[in-house]
Amino acid sequence: IILCSFIILYFYFSKIQENYGDYVIYIPNFLDKQEYYKILDSIKKDNRPYDINRNGLFKQTIIDKKITKLFYSPKYIQKINHITGNKVMESKIPIEYRIYQLHNGMEWHKDILLYKQPQYECVYTINNTSDSTTEYIDHNGKKHSQWTEPNSLMIVRADGYYHHVKPVTKGEREILKLVYTSTNKLNPETIVEY
């Protein structure tokens, strides 16, 4: 009976731990070097004016279809599937280029559900000369901090952990914000700026 109790408790706590495995994932060297340089080149060539989002960040919607096709290619869809343990697909939300400059950051928040199932909101870091880090609080209440290096991808599961981006006090951070989803069914209760 004691042995059975230990086995049951082991599987119970293992299952609890597994449920949080896809809440925040950091992947350095996400793209191949050649793909990374193609993104740098595309961003440099795009001379459209910037918009400013609600957090004061400069932003542009990505119009280069090569970038969209790259992130949502079978190669990277399979990589995200493997890493998250879920089957994902391209989101209807366009990829966005954002620049964090002096004093730019993001307040503590939990990403809202844009779809009927939690989507994966991803930050692909293009360049980062800043001192800004992404912080999150896990299910045990422990605070984590991550400086995101160029060519890294940080995956945050919507409706998961509270997180924020510390304000930049020096340097600059350039990112792409993109979304992978396991369903195309939008959450009808959610109409906000992405």
Residue frames relative to the residue before (quaternion, step in Angstrom):
aa qw qx qy qz dx dy dz
I 1.0000 0.0000 0.0000 0.0000 0.00 0.00 0.00
I 0.6497 0.5127 -0.3193 0.4615 3.59 0.94 -0.86
L 0.6461 0.5163 -0.3129 0.4669 3.57 0.95 -0.88
C 0.6452 0.5137 -0.3164 0.4688 3.60 0.94 -0.85
S 0.6366 0.5314 -0.3223 0.4566 3.58 1.01 -0.82
F 0.6577 0.5009 -0.3070 0.4714 3.59 0.96 -0.86
I 0.6453 0.5163 -0.3210 0.4625 3.59 0.97 -0.81
I 0.6518 0.5064 -0.3086 0.4727 3.58 0.93 -0.88
L 0.6679 0.4903 -0.3023 0.4713 3.59 0.90 -0.88
Y 0.6169 0.5477 -0.3424 0.4498 3.58 1.00 -0.79
F 0.7017 0.4554 -0.2705 0.4765 3.60 0.81 -1.00
Y 0.6124 0.5523 -0.3461 0.4474 3.58 1.06 -0.74
F 0.7262 0.4244 -0.2470 0.4812 3.60 0.78 -1.02
S 0.5913 0.5460 -0.3656 0.4675 3.60 1.12 -0.55
K 0.6584 0.5096 -0.3017 0.4646 3.56 0.98 -0.88
I 0.6258 0.5277 -0.3380 0.4644 3.60 0.97 -0.80
Q 0.6640 0.5059 -0.3041 0.4590 3.58 0.90 -0.94
E 0.6395 0.5360 -0.3246 0.4454 3.60 0.97 -0.83
N 0.6237 0.5773 -0.3452 0.3983 3.59 0.99 -0.74
Y 0.7253 0.4132 -0.2437 0.4938 3.60 1.16 -0.44
G 0.4303 0.7624 -0.4134 0.2503 3.57 1.29 -0.15
D 0.7548 0.3558 -0.2103 0.5094 3.60 1.13 -0.50
Y 0.4007 0.7443 -0.4636 0.2656 3.62 1.21 0.23
V 0.7651 -0.0694 0.0377 0.6390 3.61 1.01 -0.79
I 0.0295 0.7848 -0.6153 0.0681 3.55 -0.80 1.09
Y 0.1326 -0.7816 0.6065 0.0600 3.58 -0.91 0.95
I 0.0499 -0.8067 0.5885 -0.0223 3.57 -0.77 1.09
P 0.2084 -0.7658 0.5932 0.1355 3.63 -0.46 1.11
N 0.8317 0.1840 -0.1435 0.5038 3.58 -1.25 0.44
F 0.0753 0.8545 -0.5091 0.0704 3.57 0.87 0.98
L 0.7795 0.2720 -0.1453 0.5453 3.59 0.81 -1.01
D 0.5777 -0.5189 0.4795 0.4089 3.54 -1.31 0.24
K 0.6470 -0.5430 0.3621 0.3944 3.61 -1.11 0.63
Q 0.6528 0.5216 -0.3171 0.4485 3.60 0.91 -0.90
E 0.6528 0.5005 -0.3058 0.4794 3.60 1.00 -0.82
Y 0.6191 0.5459 -0.3333 0.4557 3.57 1.02 -0.82
Y 0.6851 0.4819 -0.2864 0.4651 3.60 0.89 -0.91
K 0.5962 0.5471 -0.3603 0.4641 3.61 1.13 -0.55
I 0.6411 0.5065 -0.3227 0.4778 3.59 1.03 -0.75
L 0.6272 0.5294 -0.3347 0.4630 3.59 0.93 -0.85
D 0.6712 0.5071 -0.2862 0.4587 3.56 0.91 -0.96
S 0.6583 0.5128 -0.3056 0.4586 3.60 0.92 -0.88
I 0.6569 0.5041 -0.3075 0.4688 3.60 0.94 -0.90
K 0.6575 0.5228 -0.3102 0.4452 3.58 0.95 -0.89
K 0.6963 0.4863 -0.2668 0.4555 3.60 1.02 -0.82
D 0.6202 0.5475 -0.3459 0.4427 3.61 1.17 -0.45
N 0.0118 -0.8401 0.5411 -0.0369 3.58 -0.25 1.25
R 0.2830 0.7455 -0.5438 0.2616 3.58 1.07 0.66
P 0.5434 -0.5968 0.4541 0.3772 3.63 -1.12 0.45
Y 0.4743 -0.6737 0.4957 0.2746 3.55 -1.21 0.57
D 0.3168 -0.6467 0.6457 0.2541 3.51 -1.37 0.38
I 0.3164 -0.7072 0.5835 0.2435 3.57 -1.30 0.10
N 0.3070 -0.7668 0.5319 0.1866 3.59 -0.75 1.01
R 0.7438 -0.4427 0.2755 0.4183 3.57 -1.30 0.10
N 0.6696 0.4619 -0.2986 0.4991 3.61 1.26 -0.28
G 0.5694 -0.6257 0.3648 0.3888 3.59 1.29 0.16
L 0.4828 0.6648 -0.4378 0.3651 3.59 1.24 0.29
F 0.4511 -0.6174 0.5579 0.3226 3.54 -1.15 0.63
K 0.0385 0.8148 -0.5760 0.0524 3.58 -0.94 0.84
Q 0.0476 -0.7443 0.6646 0.0446 3.51 -1.37 0.45
T 0.3959 -0.6542 0.5779 0.2853 3.54 -1.11 0.67
I 0.4461 -0.6902 0.5017 0.2701 3.57 -0.90 0.92
I 0.1245 -0.8042 0.5784 0.0564 3.57 -0.80 1.03
D 0.5302 0.6102 -0.4098 0.4226 3.59 1.28 -0.18
K 0.3550 -0.7768 0.4875 0.1813 3.57 -0.34 1.29
K 0.5638 0.6018 -0.3919 0.4080 3.60 1.17 -0.48
I 0.6363 0.5152 -0.3297 0.4701 3.59 1.04 -0.74
T 0.6535 0.5066 -0.3100 0.4693 3.57 0.92 -0.91
K 0.6735 0.4954 -0.2965 0.4615 3.58 0.88 -0.94
L 0.6174 0.5546 -0.3439 0.4392 3.58 1.06 -0.69
F 0.7323 0.4344 -0.2537 0.4590 3.60 0.67 -1.06
Y 0.7569 0.3448 -0.1953 0.5197 3.58 1.10 -0.66
S 0.3376 0.7350 -0.5077 0.2967 3.57 1.21 0.49
P 0.6535 -0.5080 0.3694 0.4224 3.61 -1.16 0.42
K 0.5977 0.5859 -0.3554 0.4162 3.60 1.04 -0.76
Y 0.7688 0.3606 -0.2007 0.4885 3.60 0.79 -1.00
I 0.5519 0.5590 -0.4014 0.4710 3.59 1.17 -0.41
Q 0.6648 0.4959 -0.3011 0.4706 3.59 0.92 -0.91
K 0.6278 0.5365 -0.3337 0.4547 3.59 1.02 -0.78
I 0.6704 0.4777 -0.2904 0.4878 3.60 0.93 -0.91
N 0.6055 0.5507 -0.3505 0.4552 3.61 1.01 -0.79
H 0.6836 0.4979 -0.2793 0.4548 3.55 0.85 -1.02
I 0.7022 0.4874 -0.2698 0.4435 3.57 0.86 -0.98
T 0.7507 0.3927 -0.2158 0.4855 3.60 0.94 -0.88
G 0.3882 -0.7162 0.4890 0.3120 3.56 1.15 -0.57
N 0.6591 0.4502 -0.3071 0.5183 3.57 1.29 0.31
K 0.4471 -0.6553 0.5312 0.2977 3.54 -1.23 0.47
V 0.0410 -0.8240 0.5645 -0.0275 3.58 -0.55 1.19
M 0.1565 -0.7570 0.6280 0.0900 3.50 -1.40 0.26
E 0.6908 -0.4404 0.3648 0.4424 3.54 -1.34 0.03
S 0.3824 -0.7107 0.5515 0.2108 3.52 -1.09 0.80
K 0.5304 -0.6053 0.4870 0.3391 3.56 -1.28 0.36
I 0.5776 0.5879 -0.3640 0.4338 3.57 1.29 -0.30
P 0.4177 -0.7340 0.4678 0.2607 3.61 -0.66 1.02
I 0.5397 -0.5869 0.4915 0.3503 3.53 -1.23 0.53
E 0.1355 -0.8050 0.5763 0.0383 3.55 -0.99 0.88
Y 0.3122 -0.7123 0.6044 0.1728 3.54 -1.08 0.88
R 0.0067 0.8063 -0.5904 0.0362 3.61 -0.83 0.96
I 0.1884 -0.7639 0.6095 0.0973 3.52 -1.21 0.68
Y 0.1859 -0.7406 0.6391 0.0925 3.54 -0.89 1.06
Q 0.0374 -0.7884 0.6140 -0.0111 3.56 -0.71 1.16
L 0.8135 -0.2608 0.1829 0.4865 3.56 -1.32 -0.15
H 0.8488 0.1168 -0.1645 0.4888 3.55 -0.91 1.10
N 0.5288 0.6128 -0.4333 0.3963 3.63 1.22 -0.03
G 0.1641 0.7445 -0.6347 0.1259 3.52 -1.09 0.86
M 0.3285 -0.7048 0.5711 0.2632 3.55 -1.21 -0.48
E 0.4869 -0.6901 0.4621 0.2703 3.56 -0.88 1.00
W 0.6517 -0.4799 0.4040 0.4263 3.56 -1.31 0.26
H 0.1960 0.7708 -0.5839 0.1627 3.55 -0.89 0.95
K 0.2890 -0.6741 0.6391 0.2315 3.50 -1.40 0.14
D 0.4580 -0.6921 0.4750 0.2925 3.60 -0.74 1.00
I 0.3943 -0.7327 0.5100 0.2183 3.54 -0.89 1.01
L 0.5614 -0.5998 0.4546 0.3440 3.53 -1.24 0.46
L 0.1878 -0.7820 0.5881 0.0856 3.56 -0.59 1.18
Y 0.7419 0.2893 -0.1528 0.5853 3.54 1.29 -0.52
K 0.6672 -0.5053 0.3602 0.4121 3.57 -1.27 0.21
Q 0.7269 0.2393 -0.1814 0.6176 3.59 1.29 -0.37
P 0.6204 -0.5739 0.3594 0.3957 3.62 -1.02 0.64
Q 0.2874 -0.7388 0.5894 0.1552 3.53 -0.90 1.02
Y 0.4024 -0.6661 0.5637 0.2770 3.54 -1.36 0.24
E 0.1692 -0.7731 0.6067 0.0743 3.54 -0.55 1.21
C 0.1122 -0.8350 0.5385 -0.0135 3.52 -0.65 1.19
V 0.1569 -0.7424 0.6452 0.0890 3.51 -1.16 0.77
Y 0.1124 -0.7668 0.6313 0.0304 3.51 -0.64 1.22
T 0.2529 -0.7887 0.5439 0.1348 3.60 -0.55 1.14
I 0.2715 -0.7638 0.5718 0.1265 3.54 -0.78 1.14
N 0.7665 -0.0890 0.1004 0.6281 3.56 0.86 -1.06
N 0.0434 0.7962 -0.6030 0.0242 3.55 -1.13 0.60
T 0.0343 0.7789 -0.6221 0.0713 3.52 -0.42 1.30
S 0.5091 0.6820 -0.3901 0.3514 3.57 1.33 0.09
D 0.4696 -0.6319 0.5346 0.3072 3.50 -1.42 0.09
S 0.4320 0.7197 -0.4383 0.3213 3.58 1.32 0.11
T 0.0856 -0.7798 0.6187 0.0420 3.55 -1.08 0.80
T 0.3876 -0.6538 0.5857 0.2815 3.54 -1.31 0.34
E 0.0899 -0.7924 0.6028 0.0269 3.54 -0.84 1.00
Y 0.0150 0.7849 -0.6194 0.0013 3.55 -1.15 0.64
I 0.3226 -0.7166 0.5866 0.1957 3.53 -1.27 0.50
D 0.3211 -0.7859 0.5013 0.1671 3.57 -0.60 1.17
H 0.7499 -0.4257 0.2893 0.4155 3.57 -1.35 0.03
N 0.6701 0.4548 -0.3014 0.5033 3.60 1.26 -0.24
G 0.5700 -0.6144 0.3717 0.3993 3.59 1.30 0.08
K 0.5021 0.6532 -0.4219 0.3784 3.60 1.27 0.14
K 0.3353 -0.7396 0.5527 0.1872 3.56 -0.96 0.95
H 0.1169 -0.7722 0.6234 0.0383 3.56 -1.00 0.94
S 0.1314 -0.7799 0.6085 0.0655 3.58 -1.16 0.61
Q 0.0113 -0.8081 0.5880 -0.0339 3.56 -0.92 0.95
W 0.2257 -0.7066 0.6554 0.1426 3.54 -0.89 1.02
T 0.2636 -0.7968 0.5258 0.1382 3.59 -0.70 1.04
E 0.2958 -0.7778 0.5354 0.1444 3.54 -0.61 1.19
P 0.6391 -0.5044 0.3951 0.4254 3.60 -1.21 0.39
N 0.8223 0.1892 -0.2067 0.4952 3.53 -1.13 0.88
S 0.5233 0.5871 -0.4480 0.4252 3.58 1.08 0.70
L 0.2235 -0.7439 0.6128 0.1451 3.53 -1.29 0.44
M 0.1058 -0.7541 0.6453 0.0616 3.55 -0.93 0.96
I 0.1673 -0.7843 0.5957 0.0448 3.53 -0.77 1.15
V 0.0291 -0.7825 0.6218 -0.0136 3.57 -0.87 1.02
R 0.3351 -0.7475 0.5412 0.1896 3.57 -0.71 1.08
A 0.4803 -0.6773 0.4788 0.2851 3.57 -0.84 1.01
D 0.8199 0.1757 -0.1896 0.5108 3.53 -1.17 0.77
G 0.4833 0.6655 -0.4209 0.3827 3.56 1.21 0.61
Y 0.8414 -0.1074 0.1188 0.5162 3.55 -0.64 -1.18
Y 0.4833 -0.5917 0.5492 0.3387 3.53 -1.28 0.48
H 0.0695 0.7931 -0.5980 0.0923 3.55 -0.97 0.92
H 0.0343 -0.7783 0.6253 0.0458 3.55 -1.32 0.25
V 0.3574 -0.6802 0.5891 0.2502 3.51 -1.39 0.18
K 0.3929 -0.7275 0.5110 0.2349 3.58 -0.63 1.13
P 0.5563 -0.6310 0.4198 0.3407 3.60 -0.96 0.80
V 0.5038 -0.6356 0.5066 0.2925 3.52 -1.16 0.76
T 0.1012 -0.7830 0.6092 0.0744 3.60 -0.92 0.87
K 0.7750 0.0073 -0.0627 0.6288 3.57 1.31 -0.14
G 0.7726 0.3334 -0.2618 0.4727 3.55 -1.16 0.65
E 0.3651 -0.7008 0.5759 0.2096 3.52 -1.35 -0.35
R 0.1609 -0.7770 0.6036 0.0786 3.56 -1.18 0.61
E 0.0948 -0.7893 0.6062 0.0243 3.58 -0.77 1.07
I 0.0050 0.8187 -0.5716 0.0549 3.55 -0.81 1.03
L 0.2646 -0.6532 0.6600 0.2602 3.47 -1.46 0.05
K 0.1869 -0.7536 0.6206 0.1097 3.57 -0.96 0.89
L 0.1140 0.7977 -0.5812 0.1139 3.57 -0.70 1.08
V 0.2864 -0.7686 0.5582 0.1250 3.52 -1.25 0.47
Y 0.1363 -0.7205 0.6735 0.0929 3.51 -1.16 0.84
T 0.0804 -0.8082 0.5830 0.0208 3.58 -0.99 0.79
S 0.3893 -0.7087 0.5330 0.2492 3.56 -1.20 0.47
T 0.7660 0.1965 -0.1410 0.5955 3.58 1.32 -0.01
N 0.3917 -0.6975 0.5413 0.2588 3.58 -1.21 0.47
K 0.5107 0.6475 -0.4201 0.3786 3.60 1.28 -0.02
L 0.3020 -0.7803 0.5280 0.1453 3.54 -0.46 1.28
N 0.4821 -0.6233 0.5309 0.3118 3.54 -1.24 0.54
P 0.3434 -0.7821 0.4766 0.2081 3.65 -0.36 1.15
E 0.6335 0.5445 -0.3265 0.4423 3.59 1.22 -0.38
T 0.7042 0.4597 -0.2424 0.4838 3.58 1.25 -0.26
I 0.1963 0.7297 -0.6361 0.1561 3.54 -0.56 1.19
V 0.2850 0.7440 -0.5439 0.2636 3.54 -0.08 1.34
E 0.5940 -0.5026 0.4557 0.4323 3.52 -1.33 0.12
Y 0.4290 -0.7029 0.5084 0.2519 3.54 -0.89 0.95
